[in-house]
Amino acid sequence: MAEIEHRVLDAPMMSFALDEEIAKLKSGHQWEIESRAAVTLVKTAALTLVLVVLHKGGTLKEHRAEGPITVAVLAGSIRFRASGDERILTRGAILTLTSALPHEVEALEESAFALTVIQPQKVS
């Protein structure tokens, strides 16, 4: 059985070497058998940060996040679709999307992006 890496997901200050994190994802079993691999870097009550790598042609089928999101392309290029709009995003591009808007992603080449989700505040 594979050893599970323990990650701290919530600390007062965190930093990441994204090139190293991408390399780890691409050397893992998930990357070998699936069209994508991902790792959650930060998860708090307010914020989630996920690093995603996609093989060329890999997709994230239509889904939605509860809160607003940002997508920052770190490598490659992706097609991002939401509400009949389509954007081609390449390395260095950032996209923002409002809460609960259905969207999908397709890798036009091997790609990596950082996904930030702002969690909606719970009303008591």
C-alpha positions in Angstrom: 0.0 0.0 0.0 1.3 3.5 -0.9 2.4 5.7 1.9 0.1 8.8 2.3 1.9 12.1 2.6 0.8 14.2 5.6 0.1 17.8 4.5 -0.5 20.8 6.7 -3.5 22.5 5.0 -4.0 25.4 7.4 -1.2 27.4 9.0 -0.7 31.2 9.7 1.8 31.4 6.8 2.4 28.9 4.0 4.5 28.9 0.9 4.9 26.4 -2.0 7.5 25.8 -4.7 4.9 25.3 -7.5 7.4 23.8 -10.0 8.3 21.1 -7.4 4.6 20.5 -6.6 3.8 20.1 -10.3 6.8 17.7 -10.7 5.5 15.6 -7.7 2.0 15.4 -9.2 3.5 14.3 -12.6 5.6 11.6 -10.9 2.6 10.1 -9.1 0.3 7.2 -9.7 -2.7 9.4 -10.3 -1.0 11.1 -13.3 -0.1 7.7 -14.8 -3.6 6.3 -14.8 -5.9 9.3 -15.1 -6.2 12.4 -17.4 -5.4 14.6 -14.4 -3.8 14.8 -11.0 -4.5 17.3 -8.2 -3.4 18.2 -4.7 -5.1 20.5 -2.2 -2.4 22.9 -0.9 -4.6 25.0 1.4 -8.0 24.3 3.0 -9.5 26.6 5.5 -13.0 27.7 6.4 -12.5 30.7 4.0 -10.3 29.4 1.3 -9.3 26.4 -0.7 -6.2 26.3 -3.0 -5.8 23.3 -5.3 -3.0 22.6 -7.8 -4.3 20.7 -10.9 -2.3 19.2 -13.8 -4.0 17.9 -16.9 -2.8 15.8 -19.8 -3.5 17.2 -23.2 -7.2 16.6 -23.9 -7.9 16.1 -20.2 -11.1 17.7 -18.9 -12.9 18.7 -15.8 -16.5 18.1 -16.7 -19.1 20.8 -16.0 -19.3 21.5 -12.3 -19.7 24.5 -9.9 -18.1 25.8 -6.8 -20.1 27.3 -4.0 -18.0 30.5 -3.9 -16.1 32.6 -6.4 -13.0 31.1 -7.9 -9.8 32.2 -9.6 -7.8 30.1 -12.1 -4.1 30.9 -12.6 -2.5 29.0 -15.5 1.0 28.0 -14.6 1.9 25.9 -17.6 0.3 25.0 -21.0 -3.0 26.2 -22.2 -6.6 25.5 -21.2 -10.1 26.2 -22.6 -12.4 27.4 -19.9 -16.2 27.5 -20.6 -18.9 29.1 -18.5 -22.4 30.4 -19.3 -21.9 30.2 -23.1 -18.6 32.1 -22.9 -15.3 30.5 -23.7 -11.8 31.7 -22.9 -8.4 30.2 -24.0 -6.0 30.8 -21.2 -2.2 30.3 -21.5 0.6 30.4 -19.0 0.5 33.6 -17.0 -3.3 34.1 -17.4 -5.7 34.5 -14.6 -9.5 34.1 -14.7 -12.1 34.9 -12.1 -15.6 33.5 -11.9 -18.6 34.4 -9.7 -20.2 32.0 -7.2 -22.1 28.8 -8.3 -21.6 29.4 -12.1 -21.4 26.1 -13.9 -18.1 25.7 -15.8 -15.8 23.2 -17.4 -12.1 23.0 -18.3 -10.2 21.3 -21.2 -6.4 21.1 -21.6 -5.3 22.1 -25.1 -1.8 20.8 -24.2 -0.3 19.4 -21.0 -1.2 22.1 -18.5 -1.1 23.1 -14.8 -3.2 25.6 -13.0 -3.8 26.9 -9.5 -7.5 27.0 -8.5 -8.6 29.2 -5.6 -12.1 28.8 -4.2 -13.4 31.4 -1.7 -15.8 29.6 0.6 -19.1 31.4 1.3 -19.6 32.5 4.8 -22.0 30.4 6.7 -24.9 32.4 8.2 -25.8 31.2 11.7 
